[in-house]
């Protein structure tokens, strides 16, 4: 079995309130456990998943998250939940990834 790298992010607000736990894998998988629900999605990109996430906007991200659950419940309420999830989680995740990548680049120098 091939080894896979998993990137785990414990996300918090500026006031240190818990937002959620997010995991990204080399297989381009996204897993999140949050107060807004537990979501997952898998992209088919060749780019490093962390760098890929940095280029996403909230609308696209929330649509993909909604796609991942729409077979279970396709309602406007769930769509709104996915939008709220994206607006809280994506900005915090991007900041965590940027910090990690900056630290990694410093270590390589």
Number of C-alpha atoms within 10 A of each C-alpha: 3 3 6 9 9 14 15 15 17 15 22 17 12 8 6 8 9 13 19 21 18 20 16 21 17 16 16 19 15 20 16 21 15 17 11 17 11 15 17 18 17 16 13 9 10 10 12 12 20 20 13 13 18 15 9 14 13 19 13 12 19 22 15 18 23 24 17 14 17 14 8 8 12 12 11 9 10 14 19 13 17 25 21 14 23 23 16 19 22 19 15 19 23 17 13 18 18 14 12 15 14 11 11 11 10 9 8 6 5
